[in-house]
Amino acid sequence: MDTFTDSGTLSGPTVLRPGDAGYEEETPGFQLAFDQRPDLVVPAARPEDVAAAVRYAAGRGLRVGVHATGHGLPGARRGGLLVTTRRLDRLTVDPVARTVRVGAGVRWGAVVAAAAPHGLAPLNGSAPSVGVVGYTPGGGLGLLAREFGWAADHVRSLDVVTADGRLRHVTAETEPDLYWGLLGGGPGLGVVIGLETALVPVRTLTAARSPTTGGWWTRRPCCAPGPSGHGPCRPA
Ligand SMILES: Cc1cc2nc3c(=O)[nH]c(=O)nc-3n(C[C@H](O)[C@H](O)[C@H](O)COP(=O)(O)OP(=O)(O)OC[C@H]3O[C@@H](n4cnc5c(N)ncnc54)[C@H](O)[C@@H]3O)c2cc1C
């Protein structure tokens, strides 16, 4: 185990190399079908750790991969530098504004649990173990999509470290190109440190899975189906 700053000297975030204690525990995620062997792993505990890691990698031409949960596959599967974000786990619900701010390591299950006491729900997908920040920039099509649409369309702001190592607060107004590129473009434009997104007023949800098509059927109890028997819902 070692530490570095962006200039490569000691001190700063922890960095793990193959053979170091902790490397084998930190590297794999949910997907175990592919062996992941990055040259360096940075278990980020603060936004500054991510910025230092990106600057360090940029200065040496290293590929940067990120994972929160490892449900997908990070860029730095072989060689390169892998940033793990699960320690960036701050989560704040604002029940009046109907928003939630999450760090890059937060999973949907934690957001559902924090929002539910306020009669609110996030636009999460089917698995509580999926990460908010890995899911949302890809679009995010969840159980409430027929009523509320894509999760990416509800994001208010993102905090992201871009390839130059700068930490930016990105909204549709302040940095429209980066904002729209991050939302729907999938990962790759930077390392997202956290984001703020909307919650919707949903207290309970009935869901079932079709045994023939495998598709999900969901309905809010406050809604009746449309004339065809399917969505969109109209008030009951
Ligand atoms: C069991 C299961 C159920 C799913 N259900 C749904 C669903 O209902 N609806 C839906 O739309 N999708 C669904 N998905 C797909 C899921 O949304 C994607 O796989 C998502 O990318 C996983 O994000 P993660 O953070 O959990 O995984 P990770 O592997 O940690 O990240 C996934 C991708 O995002 C990148 N990434 C992660 N964190 C950051 C960051 N901080 N900054 C920049 N890039 C980052 C990673 O490099 C990787 O390319 C499901 C996946 C699984 C495995």
Ligand as a Chemical Component Dictionary entry (heavy atoms), coordinates in Angstrom:
data_LIG
# 
_chem_comp.id                   LIG 
_chem_comp.type                 NON-POLYMER 
_chem_comp.pdbx_formal_charge   0 
_chem_comp.three_letter_code    LIG 
# 
loop_
_chem_comp_atom.comp_id 
_chem_comp_atom.atom_id 
_chem_comp_atom.alt_atom_id 
_chem_comp_atom.type_symbol 
_chem_comp_atom.charge 
_chem_comp_atom.model_Cartn_x 
_chem_comp_atom.model_Cartn_y 
_chem_comp_atom.model_Cartn_z 
_chem_comp_atom.pdbx_ordinal 
LIG C1  C1  C 0 -29.286 -6.790 -11.230 1  
LIG C2  C2  C 0 -29.312 -5.567 -12.140 2  
LIG C3  C3  C 0 -30.523 -4.900 -12.331 3  
LIG C4  C4  C 0 -30.575 -3.759 -13.164 4  
LIG N1  N1  N 0 -31.782 -3.114 -13.337 5  
LIG C5  C5  C 0 -31.828 -2.016 -14.135 6  
LIG C6  C6  C 0 -33.064 -1.306 -14.342 7  
LIG O1  O1  O 0 -34.101 -1.680 -13.827 8  
LIG N2  N2  N 0 -33.037 -0.201 -15.121 9  
LIG C7  C7  C 0 -31.878 0.254  -15.709 10 
LIG O2  O2  O 0 -31.922 1.283  -16.407 11 
LIG N3  N3  N 0 -30.694 -0.398 -15.543 12 
LIG C8  C8  C 0 -30.661 -1.518 -14.785 13 
LIG N4  N4  N 0 -29.476 -2.191 -14.628 14 
LIG C9  C9  C 0 -28.276 -1.707 -15.325 15 
LIG C10 C10 C 0 -27.513 -0.750 -14.396 16 
LIG O3  O3  O 0 -28.211 0.475  -14.338 17 
LIG C11 C11 C 0 -26.124 -0.489 -14.978 18 
LIG O4  O4  O 0 -25.398 -1.698 -15.010 19 
LIG C12 C12 C 0 -25.399 0.552  -14.151 20 
LIG O5  O5  O 0 -24.375 1.097  -14.971 21 
LIG C13 C13 C 0 -24.830 -0.008 -12.859 22 
LIG O6  O6  O 0 -24.256 1.025  -12.127 23 
LIG P1  P1  P 0 -23.388 0.703  -10.812 24 
LIG O7  O7  O 0 -22.872 1.982  -10.277 25 
LIG O8  O8  O 0 -24.181 -0.180 -9.911  26 
LIG O9  O9  O 0 -22.215 -0.221 -11.401 27 
LIG P2  P2  P 0 -20.682 0.115  -11.649 28 
LIG O10 O10 O 0 -20.107 -1.108 -12.300 29 
LIG O11 O11 O 0 -20.018 0.553  -10.402 30 
LIG O12 O12 O 0 -20.710 1.262  -12.719 31 
LIG C14 C14 C 0 -21.305 1.038  -14.000 32 
LIG C15 C15 C 0 -20.664 1.934  -15.065 33 
LIG O13 O13 O 0 -20.740 3.287  -14.648 34 
LIG C16 C16 C 0 -19.425 3.820  -14.519 35 
LIG N5  N5  N 0 -19.371 4.602  -13.288 36 
LIG C17 C17 C 0 -19.653 4.169  -12.030 37 
LIG N6  N6  N 0 -19.486 5.157  -11.154 38 
LIG C18 C18 C 0 -19.099 6.240  -11.859 39 
LIG C19 C19 C 0 -18.740 7.568  -11.509 40 
LIG N7  N7  N 0 -18.752 7.979  -10.224 41 
LIG N8  N8  N 0 -18.364 8.424  -12.497 42 
LIG C20 C20 C 0 -18.313 8.029  -13.792 43 
LIG N9  N9  N 0 -18.629 6.775  -14.181 44 
LIG C21 C21 C 0 -19.005 5.890  -13.233 45 
LIG C22 C22 C 0 -18.494 2.618  -14.436 46 
LIG O14 O14 O 0 -17.202 2.922  -14.929 47 
LIG C23 C23 C 0 -19.182 1.601  -15.298 48 
LIG O15 O15 O 0 -18.875 1.809  -16.669 49 
LIG C24 C24 C 0 -29.405 -3.311 -13.815 50 
LIG C25 C25 C 0 -28.178 -4.002 -13.615 51 
LIG C26 C26 C 0 -28.133 -5.119 -12.797 52 
LIG C27 C27 C 0 -26.819 -5.840 -12.639 53 
# 
loop_
_chem_comp_bond.comp_id 
_chem_comp_bond.atom_id_1 
_chem_comp_bond.atom_id_2 
_chem_comp_bond.value_order 
_chem_comp_bond.pdbx_ordinal 
LIG C1  C2  SING 1  
LIG C2  C3  SING 2  
LIG C2  C26 DOUB 3  
LIG C3  C4  DOUB 4  
LIG C4  N1  SING 5  
LIG C4  C24 SING 6  
LIG N1  C5  DOUB 7  
LIG C5  C6  SING 8  
LIG C5  C8  SING 9  
LIG C6  O1  DOUB 10 
LIG C6  N2  SING 11 
LIG N2  C7  SING 12 
LIG C7  O2  DOUB 13 
LIG C7  N3  SING 14 
LIG N3  C8  DOUB 15 
LIG C8  N4  SING 16 
LIG N4  C9  SING 17 
LIG N4  C24 SING 18 
LIG C9  C10 SING 19 
LIG C10 O3  SING 20 
LIG C10 C11 SING 21 
LIG C11 O4  SING 22 
LIG C11 C12 SING 23 
LIG C12 O5  SING 24 
LIG C12 C13 SING 25 
LIG C13 O6  SING 26 
LIG O6  P1  SING 27 
LIG P1  O7  DOUB 28 
LIG P1  O8  SING 29 
LIG P1  O9  SING 30 
LIG O9  P2  SING 31 
LIG P2  O10 DOUB 32 
LIG P2  O11 SING 33 
LIG P2  O12 SING 34 
LIG O12 C14 SING 35 
LIG C14 C15 SING 36 
LIG C15 O13 SING 37 
LIG C15 C23 SING 38 
LIG O13 C16 SING 39 
LIG C16 N5  SING 40 
LIG C16 C22 SING 41 
LIG N5  C17 SING 42 
LIG N5  C21 SING 43 
LIG C17 N6  DOUB 44 
LIG N6  C18 SING 45 
LIG C18 C19 SING 46 
LIG C18 C21 DOUB 47 
LIG C19 N7  SING 48 
LIG C19 N8  DOUB 49 
LIG N8  C20 SING 50 
LIG C20 N9  DOUB 51 
LIG N9  C21 SING 52 
LIG C22 O14 SING 53 
LIG C22 C23 SING 54 
LIG C23 O15 SING 55 
LIG C24 C25 DOUB 56 
LIG C25 C26 SING 57 
LIG C26 C27 SING 58 
# 
